[in-house]
Amino acid sequence: MAGPYARGVEILPQPRTAAFFDLDKTVIAKSSTVTFSRSFYQGGLINRRAVLRTAYAQFLYLLGGADHEQTERMREYLSALCRGWNVQQVREIVAETLHEVIDPIIYDEAASLIERHHAAGRDVVIVSTSGAELVEPIGQLLGADRVVATRLVVADGCYTGEVDYYAYGPTKAEAIAELAVSEGYDLARCYAYSDSVTDLPMLESVGHPHAVNPDRALRREATAREWPVLTFERPVRLRQRVALGMPSRPALMATAAVAAATAGGLVWWYASRRRTAGRAAG
């Protein structure tokens, strides 16, 4: 727009959007905390009894039989279990075994959905109750832009067994609201995905909530509220997806840029032809 009427018109930026993903049983097929138990055992951090106990917790979790009270008891047990662990050793074990234990249990459907959100220009945020030392490397593996996770208190390089920040239930929704303010997200246009009714506050905080492999309580809520219910059931290695030709985020963004440039070129060419034809007719 040119001329005097153009002055004083404010061009407002489009609000940013994001897709918020729970991690366990939403993006990966198992509990991330329990999945690393064998690695911690091999690294000398836990004994065989602890491995068996976490395996039982995983069994309950996969059956959908771990309610809020059982989840809290397991949280307290795991917090006490890691008291005295060296933080750097934990990070090294996670880094060494990440591809071995996590890569095979990533849902193909979730990885594809993450790619589609990135291609649409949305940030991807992993919001998980598991510890940050586990979730942050998994987030990097998935190409997530941000991670919200539980943080344990550290003193002299070791865990004290106390929880500094617990990313669970309403706390997840509070973290999303804080991100909306700091990052400029329009939550009414954002998406969220989870398998658990404990994440109901998180799902309620966005305009596009989705239940993924939902437990019974969340399925009831999703049905009553007419939310989409998704079934993810194809774990696949990320490297296999790349081998099969699935594009990475940079490739998707480059493709989008090329498409935009091509469309712009076609518009210019068409307008040029119209101007030429107009002059010839005149």
C-alpha positions in Angstrom: 0.0 0.0 0.0 1.3 3.4 -1.0 0.3 7.0 -0.4 -0.9 8.9 2.7 -3.4 6.2 3.7 -0.5 3.7 4.3 1.0 5.9 7.0 0.1 4.8 10.5 -0.9 1.3 9.6 0.7 -1.1 12.0 1.8 -4.5 10.6 1.4 -7.0 13.4 3.4 -10.3 13.4 1.5 -13.5 13.2 1.3 -15.2 16.7 3.6 -18.2 17.1 2.3 -21.7 17.7 3.6 -25.0 19.1 2.8 -28.7 19.5 3.2 -30.0 23.0 4.0 -33.8 23.4 3.9 -36.0 26.4 6.8 -38.5 26.1 6.0 -41.9 27.5 3.4 -44.0 25.6 2.8 -40.9 23.4 6.1 -40.5 21.5 7.9 -43.6 22.8 6.3 -47.0 23.5 7.6 -47.4 27.1 8.4 -45.4 30.2 11.7 -43.5 29.5 12.8 -43.8 33.2 12.2 -47.5 33.4 13.7 -48.1 30.0 17.1 -46.9 31.2 17.1 -49.2 34.3 19.2 -51.9 32.6 21.7 -49.3 31.5 22.0 -48.0 35.1 22.4 -51.5 36.3 25.2 -52.2 33.9 26.8 -48.9 34.9 26.7 -50.0 38.6 24.1 -47.5 39.8 21.4 -49.9 40.8 21.2 -53.6 41.8 19.3 -56.5 40.3 16.4 -56.0 42.8 15.9 -52.4 41.7 15.8 -53.6 38.0 13.1 -56.1 38.9 11.1 -53.5 40.7 11.3 -51.0 37.8 10.3 -53.8 35.4 7.2 -54.5 37.5 6.4 -50.8 37.4 6.8 -50.9 33.6 4.4 -53.8 33.5 1.7 -51.9 35.4 2.3 -48.8 33.3 1.9 -50.7 30.0 -1.3 -52.2 31.3 -2.7 -48.8 32.2 -3.1 -50.0 35.8 -0.8 -47.4 37.4 -3.1 -44.9 39.0 -2.1 -41.5 40.5 -1.2 -43.0 43.9 1.0 -45.7 42.4 2.7 -43.2 40.2 3.4 -41.0 43.2 4.9 -44.0 45.1 7.1 -44.9 42.2 8.2 -41.2 42.0 9.2 -41.3 45.6 11.0 -44.6 45.2 13.0 -43.5 42.1 13.9 -40.2 43.8 15.3 -42.1 46.8 16.9 -44.6 44.6 19.0 -42.0 42.8 20.2 -40.3 46.0 24.0 -40.1 45.8 24.2 -40.8 42.1 26.9 -38.7 40.2 25.1 -36.5 37.7 27.9 -36.6 35.2 27.9 -40.4 35.3 24.2 -40.5 34.6 24.5 -38.2 31.6 27.3 -40.3 30.2 25.3 -43.5 30.6 22.3 -41.9 28.9 24.5 -40.6 26.0 26.2 -44.0 25.5 22.9 -46.0 25.5 20.4 -43.5 24.0 20.3 -44.9 20.5 20.3 -48.5 21.8 17.4 -48.2 24.2 15.3 -45.3 22.9 15.7 -45.3 19.1 13.9 -48.7 18.7 10.8 -47.6 20.7 10.0 -44.3 19.0 6.5 -44.4 17.4 6.7 -43.9 13.7 3.4 -42.1 13.8 4.7 -39.6 16.5 7.9 -39.0 14.5 5.8 -38.2 11.4 3.6 -35.9 13.4 6.6 -34.0 14.7 7.9 -33.6 11.2 4.5 -32.3 10.0 4.3 -29.7 12.8 7.8 -28.5 12.0 7.0 -28.3 8.4 3.9 -26.1 9.3 6.2 -23.8 11.2 5.3 -24.8 14.7 7.7 -25.4 17.6 7.7 -28.9 19.1 8.0 -29.1 22.9 8.4 -32.3 24.9 6.6 -32.1 28.2 7.5 -35.1 30.4 7.5 -36.2 34.1 10.7 -38.0 33.6 14.0 -36.4 34.6 15.7 -33.7 32.5 18.9 -35.8 32.2 16.8 -38.4 30.3 14.3 -36.2 28.5 16.7 -33.5 27.1 18.8 -36.0 25.1 15.6 -37.7 23.8 14.3 -34.3 22.8 17.5 -33.7 20.8 17.2 -37.1 19.2 13.6 -36.2 18.1 14.5 -32.7 16.9 12.3 -31.0 19.6 12.8 -27.3 20.0 12.2 -27.2 23.8 11.9 -29.6 26.7 10.0 -29.4 30.0 11.0 -32.1 32.5 11.3 -33.0 36.2 14.5 -31.6 37.8 16.2 -33.2 40.8 18.2 -31.3 43.4 21.9 -31.5 42.9 24.6 -30.9 45.5 28.4 -31.4 45.0 27.6 -33.0 41.6 25.3 -35.7 43.0 21.5 -36.0 43.4 20.2 -35.4 46.9 17.1 -37.5 46.4 14.9 -34.4 46.5 12.8 -32.9 43.7 13.4 -29.3 42.6 10.6 -29.2 40.0 8.0 -31.9 39.3 6.5 -31.8 35.8 3.3 -33.6 36.5 -0.4 -32.8 36.2 -1.3 -29.1 36.6 2.4 -28.2 36.6 2.7 -29.2 33.0 -0.2 -26.8 32.1 1.6 -24.0 34.1 4.8 -24.6 32.2 3.0 -24.4 28.9 1.3 -21.1 30.0 4.7 -19.7 30.9 6.2 -20.7 27.6 3.2 -19.1 25.8 4.1 -15.8 27.5 7.9 -16.0 26.9 7.7 -17.4 23.4 4.6 -15.7 22.2 2.6 -18.8 21.5 -1.1 -18.4 20.8 -2.4 -21.4 22.8 -5.8 -21.3 21.1 -3.9 -22.3 17.9 -1.6 -24.8 19.6 -1.7 -28.6 19.7 -1.2 -31.1 22.6 -0.8 -34.9 22.7 -0.9 -37.3 25.7 -1.9 -40.8 26.7 -2.8 -40.1 30.4 -5.7 -38.5 32.2 -3.2 -36.9 34.5 -2.3 -34.6 31.6 -5.9 -33.3 31.3 -4.8 -29.8 32.4 -2.2 -29.7 29.6 -4.7 -30.9 27.0 -7.3 -28.3 28.2 -4.8 -25.5 27.9 -4.6 -25.6 24.0 -7.1 -25.3 21.2 -6.3 -28.6 19.6 -6.0 -31.4 22.2 -5.4 -35.0 21.2 -5.6 -38.3 23.1 -2.9 -40.8 22.0 -3.2 -44.4 23.1 -5.3 -43.1 26.0 -5.9 -44.8 29.3 -9.5 -45.6 30.2 -10.2 -42.3 32.0 -8.7 -40.1 29.3 -10.6 -42.0 26.6 -13.8 -41.2 28.4 -12.9 -37.6 28.7 -11.9 -37.4 25.0 -15.1 -39.1 23.9 -17.2 -36.7 26.0 -15.4 -33.6 24.7 -15.2 -34.9 21.1 -11.4 -34.7 21.1 -9.5 -36.7 18.4 -8.3 -40.1 19.7 -5.1 -41.4 17.9 -3.6 -44.8 18.0 0.2 -45.1 17.7 1.4 -48.7 17.4 4.5 -48.8 15.0 7.8 -48.3 16.9 10.6 -47.8 14.4 14.2 -46.7 14.5 14.8 -43.1 13.4 17.7 -44.3 11.3 15.4 -46.7 9.5 13.0 -43.9 8.7 15.8 -41.8 7.2 16.9 -44.9 5.2 13.4 -45.2 3.9 13.5 -41.6 2.7 11.7 -39.7 5.4 12.9 -36.1 5.2 14.6 -34.3 8.1 13.5 -31.0 9.4 16.1 -29.0 7.5 15.0 -30.9 4.3 11.3 -30.1 5.0 12.1 -26.4 5.6 14.2 -26.3 2.4 11.4 -27.9 0.4 8.9 -25.4 1.8 11.3 -22.5 0.8 11.7 -23.9 -2.7 8.0 -24.3 -3.1 7.4 -20.7 -1.9 10.0 -19.4 -4.3 8.6 -21.4 -7.2 5.1 -20.1 -6.4 6.4 -16.5 -6.3 8.2 -17.0 -9.6 5.0 -18.3 -11.2 3.0 -15.3 -9.9 5.6 -12.9 -11.3 5.7 -14.7 -14.7 1.9 -14.6 -14.9 1.7 -10.9 -14.0 4.5 -10.1 -16.5 2.6 -11.9 -19.3 -0.6 -10.0 -18.5 1.3 -6.6 -18.6 2.9 -7.6 -21.9 -0.4 -8.7 -23.4 -2.0 -5.4 -22.2 0.6 -3.3 -23.9 0.3 -5.3 -27.1 -3.5 -4.8 -27.1 -3.1 -1.1 -26.5 
